[in-house]
Amino acid sequence: MREITNRIIDKIAARGECDFVTDVAAELPLQVIVEMMGVPTEDRHQIFDWSNTMIGFDDPEYGNGSNEAGKAAAAQIYMYAHELATEHRRCPRDDMVSVLLEAEVEGEKLSEIDFNSFFLLLLVAGNETTRNTISGGMLALIEHPEERARLLRDPSLFPTAVDEMVRWVSPVMYFVRTAMHDTEILGQPVRENQRVTLWYGSANRDEEHFPDPDRFDVGRHPNDHLGFGIGPHFCLGSNLARLEIRIMFEELLRRLPDIELAAPPTRLRSNFIGGVKHMPVRFTPERR
């Protein structure tokens, strides 16, 4: 993964400027997940486009404001998954697709719809959230130079910095759950089968839980944020995401320590994903 990260940085290091989102933040999770899944490298940008449309159909750059665009993108990913599964059944490989195709639950293999859904989940969730945490994390370091200086002075803070970036960015804005029985939350009655919306950004800035919650602190500890969910819905890819984010920032700050904004970032228009679409940056070109 560190090798992939440095190849990504190699492509922009001598230029002195780039779009941090498309040139850097998007590339690492995308390249890692397609390699794990056995997706041909040359197809990764098509996956990127489908993922953007599925998540950002409300944004004019990716969709037309209609959920139909998102559904169409999901259908394209399903079709791609079907074709990839057909190929892997004919010629199994050492990758996640072959593992899923051979997996059994209570003696039965995954149905085609289950496989396609799992494939879509891994590709989209494994790409969008990490990409936006890297983008938002870089923006946080730019806007809080004293915290970037702490990281440069003390690399042992990288693990806590990663969790603080996840808390700060909260890339998934909300999810909805269904109450299994009557209950009460902070005095609010909740009835069986009633839908409850979980707002992660609010939870991760809860002043009753986090001291000084609106301060970005790369050394924050403890930091039991909910950016990866909780309980049975805890993110299966959390360890991979943490590793990707940590390695990316270790290498970025080692090689390009003075990244700054060249223009204001462009936010994704979405009420589901807290994302940055474009972030022009500049830095001292690396000379070799």
Sequence and secondary structure as in RCSB ss.txt:
>XXXX:A:sequence
MREITNRIIDKIAARGECDFVTDVAAELPLQVIVEMMGVPTEDRHQIFDWSNTMIGFDDPEYGNGSNEAGKAAAA
QIYMYAHELATEHRRCPRDDMVSVLLEAEVEGEKLSEIDFNSFFLLLLVAGNETTRNTISGGMLALIEHPEERAR
LLRDPSLFPTAVDEMVRWVSPVMYFVRTAMHDTEILGQPVRENQRVTLWYGSANRDEEHFPDPDRFDVGRHPNDH
LGFGIGPHFCLGSNLARLEIRIMFEELLRRLPDIELAAPPTRLRSNFIGGVKHMPVRFTPERR
>XXXX:A:secstr
 HHHHHHHHHHHHTTSEEEHIIIIITHHHHHHHHHHHT  GGGHHHHHHHHHHHH TTSTTT  S HHHHHHHHH
HHHHHHHHHHHHHHHS  SSHHHHHHH EETTEE  HHHHHHHHHHHHHHHHHHHHHHHHHHHHHHHH HHHHHH
HHH GGGHHHHHHHHHHHH SB EEEEE SS EEETTEEE TT EEEEEHHHHTT TTTSSSTTS  TT  S   
STT  GGGS TTHHHHHHHHHHHHHHHHHH TT EESS  EE   SSB  EEE EEE      
